[in-house]
């Protein structure tokens, strides 16, 4: 599946990361860093080279992907409350904390205690 297919079937705002694996086998590479980087840029993909063997950049791939999703939520480009956005809050407590539509807590002046 190509990234236009993924964007058409999922969402235009989908976050896709291209991971070039086996970074530890640099002498045996078939695709140069420049070729992969250019492909990622042309297709609006995030790009990292990783090594499952050494663990290099494996966690970083998830962190960068999550950070990009969070930035899109904060900018309003993605809305976890909207059906079909491709994302959702996993915990009901988080949904209440993060939701901009939540009711404001009563102020001290309104409290009858």
DSSP file (Angstrom, degrees, kcal/mol; ACC not computed):
  #  RESIDUE AA STRUCTURE BP1 BP2  ACC     N-H-->O    O-->H-N    N-H-->O    O-->H-N    TCO  KAPPA ALPHA  PHI   PSI    X-CA   Y-CA   Z-CA
    1    1 A X              0   0    0      0, 0.0     2,-0.2     0, 0.0     0, 0.0   0.000 360.0 360.0 360.0 133.7    0.0    0.0    0.0
    2    2 A X     >  -     0   0    0      1,-0.1     4,-2.2     4,-0.0     3,-0.2  -0.517 360.0-104.9 -92.1 165.5    1.4    3.4   -0.9
    3    3 A X  H  > S+     0   0    0      1,-0.2     4,-2.7     2,-0.2     5,-0.2   0.856 120.3  55.5 -63.5 -34.9    0.9    6.5    1.3
    4    4 A X  H  > S+     0   0    0      2,-0.2     4,-2.2     1,-0.2    -1,-0.2   0.913 109.0  49.6 -61.3 -37.5   -1.8    8.0   -1.1
    5    5 A X  H  > S+     0   0    0     -3,-0.2     4,-2.6     2,-0.2     5,-0.2   0.937 111.6  47.7 -62.5 -45.7   -3.7    4.8   -0.6
    6    6 A X  H  X>S+     0   0    0     -4,-2.2     4,-2.5     1,-0.2     5,-0.6   0.906 112.8  48.3 -62.4 -42.3   -3.4    4.9    3.1
    7    7 A X  H  <5S+     0   0    0     -4,-2.7    -1,-0.2     1,-0.2    -2,-0.2   0.870 113.4  47.6 -67.4 -35.4   -4.5    8.6    3.2
    8    8 A X  H  <5S+     0   0    0     -4,-2.2    -2,-0.2    -5,-0.2    -1,-0.2   0.898 119.6  38.2 -71.5 -40.1   -7.5    7.9    1.0
    9    9 A X  H  <5S+     0   0    0     -4,-2.6    -2,-0.2    -5,-0.2    -1,-0.2   0.757 132.7  21.0 -83.8 -25.1   -8.6    4.8    3.0
   10   10 A X  T  <5S-     0   0    0     -4,-2.5     2,-0.3    -5,-0.2    -3,-0.2   0.795 118.5 -50.8-106.5 -79.1   -7.8    6.2    6.5
   11   11 A X    > < -     0   0    0     -5,-0.6     3,-1.5     1,-0.1    -1,-0.2  -0.970  31.8-122.2-163.3 147.2   -7.5   10.0    6.8
   12   12 A X  T 3  S+     0   0    0     -2,-0.3    -5,-0.1     1,-0.3    -4,-0.1   0.765 116.2  53.7 -64.6 -23.9   -5.7   12.8    5.0
   13   13 A X  T 3  S+     0   0    0     -6,-0.1    -1,-0.3    64,-0.1    59,-0.1   0.265  79.0 137.6 -95.4  11.0   -4.2   13.6    8.4
   14   14 A X    <   -     0   0    0     -3,-1.5     2,-0.6    -7,-0.1    -7,-0.1  -0.245  52.2-131.8 -58.4 144.1   -2.8   10.1    9.0
   15   15 A X        -     0   0    0     30,-0.0     2,-0.4     2,-0.0    -1,-0.1  -0.895  28.3-177.7-100.6 120.9    0.7   10.0   10.5
   16   16 A X        -     0   0    0     -2,-0.6    30,-2.6    28,-0.3     2,-0.5  -0.973   8.4-165.8-123.0 131.3    2.9    7.6    8.6
   17   17 A X  E     -a   46   0A   0     -2,-0.4     2,-0.6    28,-0.2    30,-0.2  -0.967  10.6-148.8-118.5 130.6    6.5    6.9    9.5
   18   18 A X  E     -a   47   0A   0     28,-3.4    30,-2.1    -2,-0.5     2,-0.6  -0.868  14.8-163.4 -96.5 118.8    8.9    5.1    7.2
   19   19 A X  E     -a   48   0A   0     -2,-0.6     2,-1.0    28,-0.2    30,-0.2  -0.914  10.0-154.4-107.8 116.5   11.5    3.0    9.1
   20   20 A X  E     -a   49   0A   0     28,-2.6    30,-3.2    -2,-0.6     3,-0.3  -0.793  26.9-159.5 -85.4 104.9   14.6    1.9    7.3
   21   21 A X        +     0   0    0     -2,-1.0    30,-0.2    28,-0.2    28,-0.0  -0.278  60.8  46.6 -85.9 170.6   15.5   -1.2    9.3
   22   22 A X    >   +     0   0    0      1,-0.1     3,-2.2    -2,-0.1    29,-0.2   0.827  56.5 157.7  67.5  36.4   18.8   -3.0    9.6
   23   23 A X  G >   +     0   0    0     27,-2.8     3,-0.8     1,-0.3    28,-0.2   0.788  68.3  67.6 -57.7 -27.0   20.8    0.2   10.1
   24   24 A X  G 3  S+     0   0    0      1,-0.3    -1,-0.3    26,-0.2     3,-0.2   0.661  92.2  60.6 -68.6 -15.7   23.4   -2.0   11.7
   25   25 A X  G X   +     0   0    0     -3,-2.2     3,-1.8     1,-0.2    -1,-0.3  -0.220  65.4 147.5-103.6  42.3   24.1   -3.6    8.3
   26   26 A X  G X   +     0   0    0     -3,-0.8     3,-1.5     1,-0.3    -1,-0.2   0.819  65.7  56.2 -49.9 -42.2   25.1   -0.3    6.7
   27   27 A X  G 3  S+     0   0    0      1,-0.3    -1,-0.3    -3,-0.2    -2,-0.1   0.784 108.8  49.0 -64.7 -23.0   27.7   -1.9    4.3
   28   28 A X  G <  S+     0   0    0     -3,-1.8    -1,-0.3     2,-0.0    -2,-0.2   0.296  82.2 137.7 -97.3  10.3   25.0   -4.2    2.9
   29   29 A X    <   -     0   0    0     -3,-1.5     3,-0.1    -4,-0.2    -7,-0.0  -0.217  36.2-169.6 -64.1 146.5   22.4   -1.5    2.3
   30   30 A X  S    S+     0   0    0      1,-0.2     2,-0.4     2,-0.0    -1,-0.1   0.607  77.1  48.0-105.2 -21.0   20.4   -1.5   -0.9
   31   31 A X  S    S-     0   0    0      4,-0.0    -1,-0.2     3,-0.0     2,-0.0  -0.987  84.0-131.0-123.9 127.5   18.8    1.9   -0.5
   32   32 A X     >  -     0   0    0     -2,-0.4     4,-2.3     1,-0.1     5,-0.2  -0.323  22.2-115.3 -73.1 159.6   20.9    4.9    0.4
   33   33 A X  H  > S+     0   0    0      1,-0.2     4,-2.9     2,-0.2     5,-0.2   0.915 118.0  53.2 -58.2 -43.0   19.9    7.3    3.3
   34   34 A X  H  > S+     0   0    0      2,-0.2     4,-2.6     1,-0.2    -1,-0.2   0.909 108.4  48.7 -61.3 -44.3   19.5   10.0    0.7
   35   35 A X  H  > S+     0   0    0      2,-0.2     4,-2.4     1,-0.2    -1,-0.2   0.934 115.4  43.7 -61.4 -46.7   17.1    8.0   -1.5
   36   36 A X  H  X S+     0   0    0     -4,-2.3     4,-2.5     2,-0.2    -2,-0.2   0.909 114.5  49.7 -66.5 -42.1   15.0    6.9    1.4
   37   37 A X  H  X S+     0   0    0     -4,-2.9     4,-2.4    -5,-0.2    -1,-0.2   0.909 111.8  48.2 -63.1 -42.6   14.9   10.4    2.9
   38   38 A X  H  X S+     0   0    0     -4,-2.6     4,-2.8    -5,-0.2    -2,-0.2   0.918 111.2  50.7 -64.3 -43.7   14.0   11.9   -0.5
   39   39 A X  H  X S+     0   0    0     -4,-2.4     4,-1.5     1,-0.2    -2,-0.2   0.925 111.3  48.7 -59.0 -45.3   11.2    9.3   -0.9
   40   40 A X  H  <>S+     0   0    0     -4,-2.5     5,-3.2     1,-0.2    -2,-0.2   0.920 112.5  47.8 -61.7 -44.2    9.8   10.1    2.5
   41   41 A X  H ><5S+     0   0    0     -4,-2.4     3,-1.3     1,-0.2    -2,-0.2   0.921 110.4  51.0 -63.8 -44.3    9.9   13.8    1.9
   42   42 A X  H 3<5S+     0   0    0     -4,-2.8    -1,-0.2     1,-0.3    -2,-0.2   0.787 116.9  41.2 -63.6 -27.8    8.2   13.5   -1.5
   43   43 A X  T 3<5S-     0   0    0     -4,-1.5    -1,-0.3    -5,-0.2    -2,-0.2   0.215 113.2-115.2-106.2  13.2    5.4   11.4    0.1
   44   44 A X  T < 5 +     0   0    0     -3,-1.3     2,-0.3     1,-0.2   -28,-0.3   0.911  66.2 145.5  53.7  49.2    5.1   13.5    3.3
   45   45 A X      < -     0   0    0     -5,-3.2   -28,-0.2    -6,-0.1    -1,-0.2  -0.849  53.0-119.5-112.3 149.3    6.3   10.6    5.5
   46   46 A X  E     -a   17   0A   0    -30,-2.6   -28,-3.4    -2,-0.3     2,-0.4  -0.567  36.3-155.3 -76.0 154.5    8.3   10.8    8.6
   47   47 A X  E     +a   18   0A   0    -30,-0.2     2,-0.3    -2,-0.2   -28,-0.2  -0.992  23.7 158.3-143.0 133.8   11.6    8.9    8.2
   48   48 A X  E     -a   19   0A   0    -30,-2.1   -28,-2.6    -2,-0.4     2,-0.5  -0.989  32.7-132.5-144.7 144.7   14.1    7.2   10.6
   49   49 A X  E     -a   20   0A   0     -2,-0.3     2,-0.3   -30,-0.2   -28,-0.2  -0.865  36.7-179.5 -94.9 135.7   16.7    4.5   10.1
   50   50 A X        -     0   0    0    -30,-3.2   -27,-2.8    -2,-0.5     2,-0.4  -0.809  26.6-147.3-130.9 167.4   16.4    1.9   12.8
   51   51 A X     >  -     0   0    0      5,-1.9     4,-2.2    -2,-0.3     5,-0.3  -0.921   3.8-170.5-138.2 113.5   18.0   -1.4   13.9
   52   52 A X  T  4 S+     0   0    0     -2,-0.4    -1,-0.1     2,-0.2     5,-0.0   0.816  90.9  57.8 -68.1 -29.2   15.9   -4.0   15.5
   53   53 A X  T  4 S+     0   0    0      1,-0.2    -1,-0.2    -3,-0.1    -2,-0.0   0.947 121.7  22.4 -66.5 -49.3   19.1   -5.8   16.4
   54   54 A X  T  4 S-     0   0    0      2,-0.1    -2,-0.2     0, 0.0    -1,-0.2   0.644 101.5-124.4 -93.3 -16.3   20.7   -3.0   18.4
   55   55 A X    >X  +     0   0    0     -4,-2.2     3,-1.6     1,-0.3     4,-0.6   0.444  50.7 163.2  85.7   0.2   17.4   -1.2   19.2
   56   56 A X  T 34 S-     0   0    0     -5,-0.3    -5,-1.9     1,-0.3    -1,-0.3  -0.340  70.5 -11.8 -60.2 125.3   18.7    2.0   17.7
   57   57 A X  T 3> S+     0   0    0     -7,-0.2     4,-1.6    -2,-0.1    -1,-0.3   0.472 100.3 116.5  65.1   6.1   15.9    4.5   17.0
   58   58 A X  H <> S+     0   0    0     -3,-1.6     4,-1.1    -7,-0.3     3,-0.3   0.975  83.5  36.1 -67.3 -53.2   13.2    1.9   17.6
   59   59 A X  H  X S+     0   0    0     -4,-0.6     4,-2.4     1,-0.2     3,-0.2   0.891 113.7  59.8 -65.0 -37.8   11.7    3.7   20.6
   60   60 A X  H  > S+     0   0    0      1,-0.2     4,-2.9     2,-0.2     5,-0.3   0.841  98.3  58.8 -60.0 -34.4   12.4    7.0   18.9
   61   61 A X  H  X S+     0   0    0     -4,-1.6     4,-1.9    -3,-0.3    -1,-0.2   0.925 109.8  42.7 -61.0 -44.5   10.2    6.1   16.0
   62   62 A X  H  X S+     0   0    0     -4,-1.1     4,-2.7    -3,-0.2    -2,-0.2   0.902 114.2  51.2 -68.3 -40.8    7.2    5.6   18.3
   63   63 A X  H  X S+     0   0    0     -4,-2.4     4,-2.6     2,-0.2    -2,-0.2   0.937 112.0  45.8 -62.8 -47.6    8.0    8.8   20.3
   64   64 A X  H  X S+     0   0    0     -4,-2.9     4,-2.2     2,-0.2    -1,-0.2   0.894 113.7  49.6 -63.4 -40.0    8.2   10.9   17.2
   65   65 A X  H  X S+     0   0    0     -4,-1.9     4,-2.2    -5,-0.3    -2,-0.2   0.938 113.2  45.8 -64.1 -47.3    5.0    9.4   15.8
   66   66 A X  H  X S+     0   0    0     -4,-2.7     4,-2.6     1,-0.2    -2,-0.2   0.895 111.6  52.6 -63.0 -40.7    3.1   10.0   19.0
   67   67 A X  H  X S+     0   0    0     -4,-2.6     4,-2.5    -5,-0.2    -1,-0.2   0.905 109.1  49.6 -62.4 -41.6    4.5   13.5   19.3
   68   68 A X  H  X S+     0   0    0     -4,-2.2     4,-2.0     2,-0.2    -1,-0.2   0.904 111.1  49.2 -65.6 -40.7    3.3   14.3   15.8
   69   69 A X  H  X S+     0   0    0     -4,-2.2     4,-2.0     2,-0.2    -2,-0.2   0.935 111.2  49.7 -62.3 -46.1   -0.2   13.0   16.5
   70   70 A X  H  X S+     0   0    0     -4,-2.6     4,-2.8     1,-0.2    -2,-0.2   0.902 109.1  52.2 -60.4 -41.9   -0.3   15.0   19.7
   71   71 A X  H  X S+     0   0    0     -4,-2.5     4,-2.0     1,-0.2     6,-0.2   0.892 109.2  50.1 -61.1 -39.1    0.7   18.2   17.8
   72   72 A X  H  X>S+     0   0    0     -4,-2.0     6,-2.0     2,-0.2     5,-1.3   0.853 111.2  48.8 -68.7 -33.7   -2.1   17.5   15.3
   73   73 A X  H ><5S+     0   0    0     -4,-2.0     3,-1.0     4,-0.2    -2,-0.2   0.943 112.3  48.0 -67.2 -47.9   -4.6   17.1   18.1
   74   74 A X  H 3<5S+     0   0    0     -4,-2.8    -2,-0.2     1,-0.3    -1,-0.2   0.821 111.8  49.7 -64.4 -31.7   -3.4   20.3   19.8
   75   75 A X  H 3<5S-     0   0    0     -4,-2.0    -1,-0.3    -5,-0.2    -2,-0.2   0.592 114.9-116.3 -82.3 -10.1   -3.6   22.3   16.5
   76   76 A X  T <<5S+     0   0    0     -3,-1.0    -3,-0.2    -4,-0.6    -2,-0.1   0.434  85.5 117.3  90.0  -0.6   -7.1   21.0   15.8
   77   77 A X  S   <S+     0   0    0     -5,-1.3     2,-0.4    -6,-0.2    -4,-0.2   0.849  80.7  36.4 -68.5 -32.9   -6.1   19.1   12.7
   78   78 A X  S    S-     0   0    0     -6,-2.0     2,-0.5    -9,-0.1    -2,-0.3  -0.963  70.2-165.9-119.2 138.8   -7.1   15.9   14.4
   79   79 A X    >   -     0   0    0     -2,-0.4     3,-1.8     3,-0.1     6,-0.2  -0.929   9.4-164.2-126.9 106.8  -10.1   15.5   16.7
   80   80 A X  T 3  S+     0   0    0     -2,-0.5     9,-0.2     1,-0.3    -1,-0.1   0.701  91.7  61.1 -62.1 -17.7  -10.3   12.4   18.8
   81   81 A X  T 3  S+     0   0    0      7,-0.1     2,-0.5     2,-0.1    -1,-0.3   0.679  87.2  89.6 -80.8 -18.1  -13.9   13.1   19.5
   82   82 A X  S X  S-     0   0    0     -3,-1.8     3,-1.6     1,-0.1     5,-0.3  -0.697  83.2-121.6 -87.7 126.1  -14.8   13.0   15.8
   83   83 A X  T 3  S+     0   0    0     -2,-0.5    -2,-0.1     1,-0.3    -1,-0.1  -0.376  97.7  24.6 -59.2 137.1  -15.8    9.6   14.5
   84   84 A X  T 3  S+     0   0    0     -4,-0.1    -1,-0.3     3,-0.1    -4,-0.1   0.504  82.0 118.8  85.0   4.5  -13.6    8.5   11.7
   85   85 A X  S <  S-     0   0    0     -3,-1.6    -2,-0.1     2,-0.3     3,-0.1   0.722  79.3-124.8 -73.9 -18.9  -10.6   10.6   12.8
   86   86 A X  S    S+     0   0    0      1,-0.3     2,-0.3    -4,-0.2    -6,-0.1   0.360  81.8  74.3  92.0  -6.1   -8.6    7.4   13.2
   87   87 A X        +     0   0    0     -5,-0.3     2,-0.3    -8,-0.2    -2,-0.3  -0.939  51.6 173.0-134.9 158.9   -7.7    8.2   16.8
   88   88 A X        -     0   0    0     -2,-0.3     2,-0.3    -3,-0.1    -7,-0.1  -0.981  39.9 -95.8-158.1 156.4   -9.5    8.1   20.1
   89   89 A X        -     0   0    0     -2,-0.3     3,-0.0    -9,-0.2     6,-0.0  -0.594  28.1-154.2 -72.9 136.6   -8.7    8.5   23.8
   90   90 A X  S    S+     0   0    0     -2,-0.3     2,-0.5     1,-0.1    -1,-0.1   0.719  76.5  52.7 -85.3 -22.0   -8.2    5.1   25.4
   91   91 A X  S  > S-     0   0    0      1,-0.1     4,-2.0     0, 0.0     3,-0.5  -0.961  71.8-142.9-121.9 128.3   -9.2    6.1   28.9
   92   92 A X  H  > S+     0   0    0     -2,-0.5     4,-1.8     1,-0.2     5,-0.2   0.845 103.5  57.8 -57.9 -34.8  -12.5    7.9   29.8
   93   93 A X  H  > S+     0   0    0      1,-0.2     4,-1.9     2,-0.2    -1,-0.2   0.898 106.3  48.5 -64.0 -40.0  -10.7    9.9   32.4
   94   94 A X  H  > S+     0   0    0     -3,-0.5     4,-2.9     1,-0.2     5,-0.3   0.893 106.3  57.3 -65.4 -39.3   -8.3   11.3   29.8
   95   95 A X  H  X S+     0   0    0     -4,-2.0     4,-1.6     1,-0.2    -1,-0.2   0.905 109.3  45.4 -58.3 -41.8  -11.2   12.1   27.5
   96   96 A X  H  < S+     0   0    0     -4,-1.8    -1,-0.2     1,-0.2    -2,-0.2   0.876 114.8  47.5 -70.8 -37.0  -12.7   14.3   30.2
   97   97 A X  H  < S+     0   0    0     -4,-1.9    -2,-0.2     1,-0.2    -1,-0.2   0.887 120.1  36.5 -70.0 -39.0   -9.4   16.0   31.0
   98   98 A X  H  < S+     0   0    0     -4,-2.9     2,-0.3    -5,-0.1    -2,-0.2   0.660  87.6 109.5 -90.9 -18.2   -8.5   16.7   27.4
   99   99 A X    ><  -     0   0    0     -4,-1.6     3,-1.3    -5,-0.3    -4,-0.0  -0.430  54.0-157.3 -67.9 122.8  -11.9   17.6   26.0
  100  100 A X  T 3  S+     0   0    0     -2,-0.3    -1,-0.2     1,-0.2    -4,-0.0   0.664  92.6  60.3 -70.5 -14.4  -12.2   21.3   25.2
  101  101 A X  T 3  S+     0   0    0      2,-0.1    -1,-0.2     3,-0.0     3,-0.1   0.404  77.5 123.5 -93.0   2.6  -16.0   20.9   25.5
  102  102 A X  S <  S-     0   0    0     -3,-1.3     2,-0.1    -6,-0.1     3,-0.1  -0.273  71.2-101.3 -67.1 150.9  -16.0   19.7   29.1
  103  103 A X        -     0   0    0      1,-0.1     2,-0.2     3,-0.0    -1,-0.1  -0.448  39.5-110.6 -69.5 141.8  -18.0   21.6   31.6
  104  104 A X        -     0   0    0     -2,-0.1    -1,-0.1     1,-0.1     2,-0.1  -0.486  33.6-108.5 -72.7 143.0  -16.0   24.0   33.8
  105  105 A X        -     0   0    0     -2,-0.2    -1,-0.1     1,-0.1    -3,-0.0  -0.425  44.7 -94.4 -67.3 145.4  -15.7   23.1   37.4
  106  106 A X        -     0   0    0     -2,-0.1    -1,-0.1     1,-0.1     2,-0.0  -0.342  42.4-120.6 -63.0 143.2  -17.7   25.3   39.7
  107  107 A X    >>  -     0   0    0      1,-0.1     4,-1.0    -3,-0.1     3,-0.7  -0.292  26.7-102.4 -78.2 169.4  -15.8   28.2   41.2
  108  108 A X  T 34 S+     0   0    0      1,-0.2     3,-0.2     2,-0.2    -1,-0.1   0.815 122.5  58.0 -62.1 -30.6  -15.3   28.7   44.9
  109  109 A X  T 34 S+     0   0    0      1,-0.2    -1,-0.2     3,-0.1    -3,-0.0   0.823 106.5  48.0 -69.8 -30.5  -18.0   31.4   44.8
  110  110 A X  T <4 S+     0   0    0     -3,-0.7    -1,-0.2     2,-0.0    -2,-0.2   0.653  88.4 105.7 -82.8 -17.0  -20.6   29.0   43.4
  111  111 A X     <  -     0   0    0     -4,-1.0    -3,-0.0    -3,-0.2    -4,-0.0  -0.430  56.0-159.5 -70.9 134.1  -19.8   26.3   45.9
  112  112 A X              0   0    0      1,-0.2    -1,-0.1    -2,-0.2    -3,-0.1   0.168 360.0 360.0 -97.5  18.2  -22.4   25.9   48.6
  113  113 A X              0   0    0      0, 0.0    -1,-0.2     0, 0.0    -2,-0.0   0.475 360.0 360.0 -91.5 360.0  -20.1   24.2   51.1
